């Protein structure tokens, strides 16, 4: 009876503090810049994969549908964690309400589970394409790939929702400092004053189901792929295939190894300090490597990029020919005279006179061009009306295109990241919830 009365008299914690990495907090600015660049590079790389897949119809195959889903899930996965990590590096410990903590934990585990399931499905897809090429079109198509994506998402939602609901029923009445850079459920359970054995067993079996089953399927698929590669007749083909396969396996080992270390253990409160470093592998390292492996080392993606650039060049050449035809047509004297006669108040109304032989000046350019454009298709017979235009950009600096692209991309991403960081800090920290920061937040959103 006395124990129950003491528990009732204790205050239930409604706010938690994310500790981050206190041992290296004095290097916070350096780590902030490093992780910001890694985050921007990861998001940019994954967005490139998504855009290329949905723009180029040649890449709208089951493999690339799964890859674009994987990239989208990875963007969401790291976005639930990295902004909070950046704010910790920048300003130290961060406070989170219990509700926000559960939302972050749900988002992190939900998208993480989707990633593991999609990785297993992608491995099976590659196994069918390489080892069973004749049966592949009959087994895998767009409809099947969308159904698999839906199944992975639904299964993840059911599993993680059940876990978060069980954690939400725990009581927290002691310390409120989470020794992590995000709301990790293992660290959160460690702070509970309730009996957490049932929750820890649930997490253990859920980790076995999500991580180990997908790992086993991936190992089986890649083992068969390796056996098929070994039987290739050409040594050059074997070397190329092993190069691609080894890079995939390296990233898989990093991701599965760190996840098994963190989650596959009966008691979630073990090794809490080392969990932070292991979590950085999944949230920073592998998301940075995945776009490199799946785009820079992929010939089909390279071909899609080349096709897109070729289309741009063809459109530019086509526009150049149309422009030359227009100026040739404009240069004809009798057409100039017809245009002059069409002006009821004389050429002076549009800024040109008979002394200038119908040359257009700045003030009358728009009206004259509109009148000329209306008659041009009739006079030119088979001429085509232009429905598309090409932005010329900076042709004088085109030889420096890649350098300028990188400079402007970094400037753009830094601008977006800076504004997003200010908006996040303003929303997360109650100290900044004043009229001034309210207007600043909406200004940055615009």
N, C-alpha and C positions, 0 to 999 in steps of 0.2 A: 504493500500500500504506500509506503514511504517513497519507494522508487517511482511509482506512477505519479505521485504528487510532484516529485522533483522534475520529472520530465515535462509535466504540464506547465510548470512554472518557467521552464526554459523558453527562450524566444526562438521561434522558427526563423531560420535564415532565408531572406528573400533576395540577397545580393551576394555575388561571388567576385573574387579578385583573381585575375589571370596573372600569374607570376612571371611567366616568360622565361628568360635566361638571365637571372640576376648576376651571375658570375661574369658575364661579358657585357653588362649594360653600359659600361664606359665606352665600349666600341659600338654603341647603338647606331650612330649615324652611318658608319661604314657598312654594317650589316643591313641597315635599312636600304641603302643604295643597291647593295648586291642582290638582296631579295626582291627589290622592286624591279630591277632589270630582268631577273629570272622570271618573275611573274608576268611582266609585259611580253617577254619573248615567248613564254608558254602560251599565253592567250592568243598572241598574234599568229603563232604557228598553227595552233588548233583552228583558229578562224579561217586561215588560208585553206586548210584541208576541207572545212565545211563548205566554204564558198566555191572552191574548185569542183567539189563533188556535185553540187546542185546546179552549177552553171554549165558544165560540160556534160552533154548527154552520153558521151562515151564512158564516163565514170559512174553512170547511174546503174550500177550492178550491185548484186548482193554484198560483195566484199566491201565496196566503198560506201554503201549505205550503212553497214555495220561500223566502218571506220569513222564516218562522220558522226554517228551516234556516240561512239567512243570519245571522239574529240569534244563534242558538246558536253558530255557528262564530265569529262576531265576539266573543262573550263569552269563548270558549276562547282565541281569538287574543290578546286583550289581557291575559287572566289569566296567560298564560305569560310576559309581559314586565313589566307594570306593577308587580306586587308587588316585584320585584327593583329596579326603578327607584326605588320609594318608599324601600326600605331604603338605597339609595345616597344619596338626598337626606338621609336621616335620620342615617346613621352613616358616610358616606364610602364608600371602596372596599369591594367585596364579593368574597370568594373563592368560586370554584366549581371542583369537580373536573372532570376531563376528561369523565367519563361524564355528569355533570349538565349540562355544557355542550352535549354532543351531544343530550341529551334535550330541552333547551330549544330548541336550534336546529331539531330535527326537529318539535317541536310548533308552533313559530312558523311554519315554512315549510309544514307540512302544512295547518294551518287557514287560512293565508294563501292557499294554492293553491285550497282549496275555495271561499274567498270570491270569488276571481277567476272561477272556473268558474261558480259560482252566479249571479254578477252577469251573466255573459254569457247564461246560461239565462233569467234573469229578463227581460233585455232582449228576447230572442226571444219570450218569453211575452207581453210587452206588445205587441210587434209583431204577433203573431197576433191578440191580442184587439182591437186598434185597427184594424189594416189588413185583417185577414181574419176578421171577426167570424162569418161564416157557417160557416167551416171550423174555427173554434176549438174548439167542443165535440167534434168528431170527432178532432182532433189531440191536444188537451191534456185529460187527466183525472187523477184522483188516482193511478191506477196508473202512468201515464207520468211524472208528477212524482216519485214515489218512485223509479222506475227512474233518472231523471236525477240525483237526489240520490245514489243508490248509485254510479252511474257516475262522478260528479265526485269522490266520496270515494275510490273504488278507484283512479282515475287519479292523484290526488294522492298517495295512499299509495305507489304504485309508483314514481313519479318521485322523491319526497323520500327514500324509503328507499334507493334507489340512490345518491343524492347523499351522504347521511350515511354510508353504508358506505364510499364512496370517501374521504371526509374522515377517517374513523376509521383509515384505513391510513396516514395521514401521520405523520411523525415531528416531534416538537416538542422542541428541545433548546436553544433560545435564550431570549429575553425571554418573560415570561409575562403581560404586562400587555395586556389587550384594550382598545383605545381606543373603547369603546362602552358602552352601559348594559345590554346583554344580549349573549348569545353569538352575535354576528353572524358568519356563515361567512366573509365577506370579510375581516373583521378577524382571524379565527382563522387563515385561510390565510396571511395576511401574517406570522404568527409561525412558520410551519413552516420547518424546515430541509431538507425534501424538495423534489423537483421538483413544482411545483404546476400546471404548464401544462395537464395533462389535466383536472384538477379545475376549473380556471378556464374551460376550453372547455366542459365539461359544464354548469357553472352558466350560462354565457352562452346556450347553446342551450336549456337548460331555461327560462330567463327569457323567451327569445323565444317558446317554445312556450306557456307559461302566460300570460304577461302580454300579449304582442302579439296572439296569436290571439284571446284573449278581448276585447281592446280592439277589434280589427277587427270581430268579430261585434257588439259593442256599438255601434260607430259605424254599421254598416250598419243595424242595427235602429232606432236613434234617428233616422237620416236618413230612413228611410221613415215613421217616426212623425211627424216634423216636416212632411214633404210632405203627409201626410194631414191634419194639423192646419191647414195653410195653406188647404186646400180646404174647411174647414168654413164653412157659410153665415153663421153668427152671429159677430159680432165679439166678443161677450161670451164665447162658448164658446172662441174662439181664444185670448183673453187668459188665461182660466182654465187652459186646457191648456198654454199656453206657460209660465205661472207654475210649474206642477208640473214640467214637463219641464226648465225651466232650473235648478231646484233640484237635480234628479237629476243633470244634466250637470255642475253645479258640484262636487258631491261626487265624481263619477267623474273629473273632471279632476284634483282634488287627489290622489286615490288612485293613479290610473294615472301621473300625472306624477311623483310622488315615487318610485314603484316602478321606473319606467323609469330615473330618475336613479340609483337605488341599484344595480340589478341588471343592466340591459341595457348592459353594457360588456365588451369582451373581456378586460380585466385587472381582476380584482376588488380589487386593492390600490390602485387609483386613487381619489382623493377620499375617503379614509377619514374624515377629520375632518368633512367636510360630510355624510357619511352619517348621522351621529347626529342632526343637526337634521332631515334629510329623513325619518328613521324616526319622529320624533315626530308627523309629519303622519298617518302610517298607524296609529300606535298610540294616539294621543290625540285628534287633531282629528276625523278622519272617523268613528271609532266614536261620538263625541259627537254628530255631526250626523245620522248615519243614523237613529236612532230618532225624532228630531224630524221629519225629512222624511217618514218612512214611517208615522208615527202622527198627529202634530198636524196634518198637511196631508192626511189621508186621511179622506174622508167615511164610508167603510164602517167604519173603526175607531171613528170618533165614534159611529156608529149602534149598533155593538156595545156600546160603553160605556153609551150611553143605555138600551139594552134591558136591560143587566144592572142598572142602577140602578132601572129601572121594575119589574123582577121583585122586587127587594128591597123596594120600596115596597108592591107588591101583597101580598107575603108578610106585611109588617108590618101592613097593614090587615086581612088575613084573620085574623092572630093576634089583633088587637084585637077583632074580632067574636067569635071563639071565647072570648076571655077575658071579654067582657061577658056572653055566654050562660052561662058558668060561674058568674059572680058572681050573675046573676039566679036561676039554679037554686039556688045556695047560699042565697039570701035567702028561699026559701020555708020557712015555719014547719013545715009538715007533714014536709018532708024533714029538717029539723033534728031533729024528734021521732023520725023513723025512725032517724036516725043515733044518737040518744041510746039508743033501745031496743036497737040492735045492740051496744051496749057492755055486756058482761056484768057488769062491776064498777062500773057507774055512770059518769056523765060526769066525775067527779073524776079518773078514771084518765088522761083525755086533757087535763086542765087546764080543763074547763068544767063548769058545774053548771046546774041548772034555773033558778037565779036569773039567769043570764046568757042564758037562752033559747037555749042551745046554741052560743053564740059560742066560737070556738076560741081558746085561748091558745097561747103559743109551744111549750110542752112537748109538746102532743098534736097539733100541726098535721100532721106528716107522716103519722101513722097514719090520722087522720080523713080527710085528703084522699085517701089510697089507697082507703079504703073507699067514699067518696063517688064517686070516679072509676069504680069498678067498676060501680056501679049507674046512673051517669048516662046512658050510651048507651041502656040499656033504657027508661028513663023518658022520654027526649027523643025517642024514635022515630027520626026521620031524622037525628039529630045525627051528626056525623063525628068519629071519634077523631083527635085531633091527633097527627101524626107529625113535625111540624117546628116549631121554635121560632125566634123572632127576638130577637136581642140588641139591647136598646134603646140601649145606649151612654150618651151624654150629650145628651139632647134639649135641655137648657137652653143648650148651646153649639153647637147644630147650625148656626146662622148663621155660625159661625166654622170650619166644617168643613174648608174648604180650607187655611186657615192652620194649624190643628191637625194636619191630615194631613201637611203639609209639615214641620212641626216634628218630629213623631213619626217620619216617614220618615227624616229626616236623622239623628235620634238612633239609630234602629235600624241604619241603614247604617253610621254611625260606630262603633257598638258591634261590629258584625260585622267591619268593616274593621280595627278595633283588635285584636280577638282574633285575626283571621287573620294580621295583621302579626306579632304576638308569636309565634304558632305557626310562621310561616315563618322568622322570624329564629332561633328556637330550633332548628329543624331544619337551617338552612343554616350556622349558625356553630358550629364545634366548641367554641368557648369556653363556650357556653351549654349544652352537653350534660352537665349535672350532675343529680343527683337532684332538686334543688329545681326546676329548670326543666323537668325531666321531668314532675313532678307538676303544675306550673303549666300546661304544655302540655295535659295531659289534662283539667285543670279547665276550661280555656277551650274545649276541644272539646265538653265536656258543656254 
